[in-house]
Every structure is written in structure tokens, then in C-alpha cells.
Amino acid sequence: MTTPYRQLTQGQRYQIEAGLRAKESQASIAKQVGVHPSTISREVRRNRPENIYKAICATQESYVRRVGARKFCKPIAWLSHHLAIWLKHGMSPEQIAHRLKQEKPDQAVSHEWIYRFIAT
């Protein structure tokens, strides 16, 4: 059984920083933190601009990436207007998602996103 993906917490990042300062291996840090070793590797690679890992900087970088992620930048006004029209014409969320993917890949959303949008 696999564990669900979760963002690293501030405390876990401080554990990573302490482990790296103590010259521990990434595998042993991963055991202490309770994540897969590849998570540690990816975290250190992404958040070590000057070859020094700092937990506070890593948290800030993570936040910047998350806020700038495509899913947070959806053109809600444009989509809500067009979704209403397409749904009135009898298109399913799957058809709408497929159409958007082909015609406007930069504004495409999944059919699950459309169902969640309709539910709210």
C-alpha cells in the first residue's frame, strides 16, 4: 500500500536541515522525517540555491511555486461563462475537458475540476 502524497511541513524541513548539517545521508534523514528518500533528494535539489539548504528559504520557495502553479491560475470568469453555455447545450464535463485540451491547452481543465466547479 502506498501512502498519499503530502507537502513537507516546516518541522520536517528543519529536520532535513539539521540532518544535512550533521552530514547524515539522505536515506537516514528520510527515515527520521518519515518520507521516501527521493523526497529528500528532490527537496534538497529544488531548495539549495547556494549549496546550503535552509528550511525557512525552502518553505518560502515552496509557497512561491505553489501559488504560481497552473491550477491556481485558472481563468475562472472565462471558464464559468463558457461552462454554463456548454452545459446548457448538453455537453458533458468529459466532452468540455477534451474540447478545451484541444482548442485552448493553456486554459484546459480536467473533467474532475469541472465537476467540482459545478458542485460549488
Sequence and secondary structure as in RCSB ss.txt:
>XXXX:A:sequence
MTTPYRQLTQGQRYQIEAGLRAKESQASIAKQVGVHPSTISREVRRNRPENIYKAICATQESYVRRVGARKFCKP
IAWLSHHLAIWLKHGMSPEQIAHRLKQEKPDQAVSHEWIYRFIAT
>XXXX:A:secstr
         HHHHHHHHHHHHTT  HHHHHHHHTS HHHHHHHHHHT TTS   HHHHHHHHHHHHHTSGGG   
HHHHHHHHHHHHHTT  HHHHHHHHHHH GGG   HHHHHHHHH 
